[in-house]
C-alpha cells in the first residue's frame, strides 16, 4: 500500500510540474514574452541572494550545533601543530569560499539580463591570468609546506630516550608488545605465528623475547611527557592505527614496518577533568576498511604518570611464561622425605638416655 502511495505522489508531482510549465506558456502569451522574462529574471536574482544568505546562516548554525561534539584539545604537541594547520587551512579556504560565493550571487543579482545590457566578451588578459594563477599557487605552496613540516616531524627519527612499543593489527583487534627489563624487543618470524601460544611469531631463540610483554586487549600504555615510538605492522590485511585524540594515524601494512612517534602531554585522568567525562578514554581506531568486523577494531591509549606506569608494568607477566617452556622458571627442587621410622627410634634412644 505504501509503495502505491509513493508512486501516486511521484506521478502527481510530475503532473504539477507539467501544469506549471503550461501556465507559464499561457502567461507569456497573455502578458507578453519580454515582460514575463524580465519578471522571471528578477525573481530568480532575488531568490539567489536569499539562497546565499540562508546558506551562510545554515553553515554558521551547523558549526554552532556541532562545536561541542568535536574532539577535545590535542593530547600531544604534534597534535597541536596539526590543529593549527587545520585552522589555517579552514581560515584560508573559508575566506576564499565566502568571497567567491558572494561575488557569484551578487553578480547574478546585479547584472540581470535586460534590453539595455549586452554581453562583453573578454577573451584574454595576461595580467589577470598571472594574478589568478600565482596567488592560489603561493597559497597552496604555503599550506603544503606546513603539512610537510608536520609529516616529517611525525616520521622523523624518534628521540633516543623514547619508549619503543610494537602495535600489530589483526582482524579484528590490536596486539601491543612492550619490551621487558632489557628495554629491547625480540625478533619475530611470521612463520612461527600460532594463535594458541605464539600470536606474534616471537623467535624463542632470541633471549630478548623472554621478557617482552604482549597485550591482546589493545591497550597502549605510555607516560606523559615521555616520547613513545610505535613500530606498526599487520598480521593479515592493511589496517591503520588511528589516534584521533593525538591527531595521528599510520597504515599497518603486512610485511612492512611503519613508524611514528609522539609525546603525550595530557594524562588520561587529566583529560577526564578537561572533558568533564569520567568515562573518557583515548581511542585507537582502525582507519582503514579491513573486513566485515572493521567496526569493532578498537583499542585504547592510557597515558600514565611515570609512577603509575611503573606500577602497571610491575604487574605484567612476560608473554614467554606459559608460552615458551624454555623460559618458564625452574621448579623448586623436591627435598627427600625423612624416614619416619628412624626418627621414632632416635627419639626413643634420647628419651632413654635421659
N, C-alpha and C positions, 0 to 999 in steps of 0.2 A: 504494500500500500504506500509506504514512504517513497519507494522508487518511482511509483506512478505520479505522486505529488511533485517530486523534484522535476521529473520530465515535463509535467504540465507547466510548472513555474518557468522553466527554461524556454518553453515554446511561447509563453505569454510575454517574456522579456523581449524575445525577438520580434514578436508582433508589435509591441510598444515602440521598439526602436524603428521598425519599418513605418509605423504611423507618424512618428516624429519627423522622419525624413520626408514623408509625403506632405505633412503640414508645412514644412519649410519650403517645399516647392510651391505650394499654393500661396504662401506668404510672399515669395519672390514675384509671383505673377500679380498679386493684388497690390502690393506696395511698391513694387519696382525693385529690380535686382540690385542696383547700386546702393539704394538706401538700406536694404536688408544687409548687404555685405558690410557696409560701414558700421552698422549697429552690432553685427556679429563680431567684427574685429575688435571693437571697443570692449564688448563684453568679455571676450577671451583675454584681452590685455589686462583688464581689471582682475579677472579670475586668476591669472598667472601671478599677479602681485599678492593676492590673498593667499595663494598656494605657497609662495615664498615665505611670507610671514608665518603662516601656520606650520610650515616645515621647520623653520628655525626655532619656533616655540616648542614644537614636538621634540626636537633634538635636546633642547635645554631641559625639558621636563623628564625625558628619559635619563639624562645624566643625573639629575637630582634624585630620581627614583632609585637608581641602582648604585648610587655613590656609596651608600652604607654597606652594600653587599660585595664590594670589591675586596681584593686581598689586602691584609693589613700591611704595615710597613715592612720593607725588606729586612730579612734577618741576617744579612751579611753585607759587607762593603761592596762587593761585586754587584749584588742585587740593587743596591742604592744607585750604582752607576747605570745599570740597565733602566731603572725607573727614570733617572734623569734623561737618558737617551729617548725613552718613550715619550716623556713630557715634551721634550724639544721637538720631536717628530710630529707629535699631535698638534703642538702650537703652530709650527710652520705650515703643515698641511691644512690645519683648521683655518688659518688666516687666508690661505690661497683658495680654499673651498668657499669660504664666505664671500670673498671679493668676486670670484668668478661667477658664482651663482647670483649674487646681487646685480652684477653688470648684465648677466644674461636676461634676468627677468625684467630689469629696468629698461633695457633696450627694447624688449618685446612690447613694453607699455609705451615708451617714449616715441618709438619710430613705427607707429601703426601705419598700415597701408592706407593711402588716400590719393586722390587725383592730383594733388599738388606736389607729391613726393615721388621722385623717380629713383631707381636703383643706381648706385655708384659702384662701378667695378674697379677694384683695387688689386691689380694682378701681381705686383711685386714691389718690394721696398727692402733694400739691403740693410738699412739701419734697423728697421723693425725686425727683420729676420735675425740679426745679430743679438738684439736685445732679448727676444723671447726664446732664443736658444741658449745664450750664455748664462742668464740669470738662473733658469732651472738647473742647468748643468752644474753651476757652482753650488747651489743649494743641495743638490743630490750628492755631490762630492763631499760636502761637509758632513752630511748625515751618514754616508758610507764610512768616512774616516772615523767618526765616533763609534760606529758599530764595530769596525775592525779593531779599534783600540780595546774595546771591551772583550771581544772574542779572543784576541791574543793574550789578554790578561787571564782569562779562564783556562786557556790551553797551554800557557807557558809552564816552565819548569817550576814545580812546587818548592817551597822553602825546605831546607834540609831537615828542619825540626817537625815537618808535617807528619801527622799520623796517617799511615797508609792502610786503607781499607778496601777490600775487594767486594764488588757487588755484581752478582751474576743473575741474569734474567732466565726464567724457566717458566714455561706455560703451566700454571699462571700464578707465579709468586716470585718474590725476590729472595735470593740467598746471600747472606752477608758473611764475610770471613775477616777475622781480625788476627793480627799477629800476636803471638804469646809473649812470654818474658824476653825471648831473644830479639823481639821487635823486627822480625823478618818473616815474610810469608814463604811457605814452602812451595815446591814445584807442583804443577798439575799436569795430568795427562788424560786427555778426553777418552782414551781407550780404557782407562781404569774406572770410568764412571759406573757406579752401581747404586741404584736407588735404595738398596737395602742397607748398605754400610759404607758407601763412599760416594756421596751425592755430587761432589765436585771433582772426583777423579784425582784425589790427592795421591802423590807419589810417596808411598811409605818408606822408600829407600832414602828419601831426603829427611834428615833429622829435624829440619826447621818446621816440618809439618806436625811434629809430635805435640806441640803446644799451641797450635792455631785453634782459634775458637770459631765455630761455624753456627750461625743462627739461620734457621729456616722460616722464622716468623716475619722476616722482612724488616727487622728493627735495626736502624743505623744509629749508633750511639757516637756522639762526638762531644768535644769540650769547647765551651765558649771561649773565644779569643785565641784558640789554637788552630793552626791550619790543618785541614784534613784533605788528603789526596785520595780520590776514588779511582780504582782500577776497574773498568767496566767491560763486561763481555756477556755473551749469551750461550746457553746450552743447546738451544734449538733454533728459533727463528729470530728475526730482528725485533728487539724491544727498544724502549727508550726510557732512560732514567730521567723523570721529570720532577724537579724540585721547585714547585711554584712559589713557595714562600721565600726561597732564596733566588728566584728568578733565573734558574739554571736548568739546563737539560742537555743530555748527550745520548747518542744512539748506543745501544748494546748490540754488537754485531757478532755473529758466530765466527770464530776463528781469528778475530781481530780484537786487540785490547785498546780501548779508548780511555782517555783520562780527562779529568777536570779536578780543580781544587778550589777551595774557598775557606774563608774564616768565619765561622758562626759568630754573630755579635749579640744575639739575644737568646737567653736560655728558654727552654720550654715553659718553665714556671713563670718567668717574666712575661712571656707572650700571652699567657693566660690572663695576666693582670691587664696588659695593654688592650687585649681584645674583649675583656670582661666576659670571657668564656672559660669556665673551669674545666671544660672537656676539650679544650683546644689541643690539637696535635699537628705537628709538621707532617706533611704528606709526601710520600714517594708515589708518583703516578707513572703508569706506563703511557707515554705519549705517542706510541706507535701501535696502530691496529695490528694485533698479533694473534688473533683467533677468536673463537666464539666465547672464550672466557676472559677476554680482554678487560671487560668492565670490572672484574673482580681483582685485577692485578694491582694491589695497593700495598704500600708499606708505610712505615712511619720513621721519622727522624726525631731522636730525643737528644736535646742539647743540654748537657750537664755542666755543673761547675767541676773543676778538676777533682775536688774531694769526692763528689758524688760519683764521678766516672770511675775513680779508683775503687770505690766501694762496690760498684756494679761489676767491674771487671774481676774483682776478687771472688765473686760468686759464680763466675763462669767456669765450666769444665772444658778441657781440651777435647776437640772432636775425636782425636785418636783414641782416647779412653773409651772403650766399649766398641770401637770400630776397627782399631788396629791392634791385634793381640800382642804384637811385639812391643807396643808402647804401654800396655797395661802394667800397673805397678805389681811387683812380685808379691806373692802371698807370703805372710809371715811363716817362718819355719815352725813345724809342729814339734813340740817337746815330747820325748817319750814318757809315757805314764809310769809312775813309780809302782813297784811291785808291792801291793798292799800286805801280802803275807810276810815279807821281810820286815816291813815296818812294824807289824804287830810283834814279831819276835824280838826285834831290837828294843821295843818299848818294854816288853816283859823283862828282858835282861836288866834294863836300867832300874826298873822298879825293884827287882830282887836285890840288886846290888845295894840299893839304899836300905 
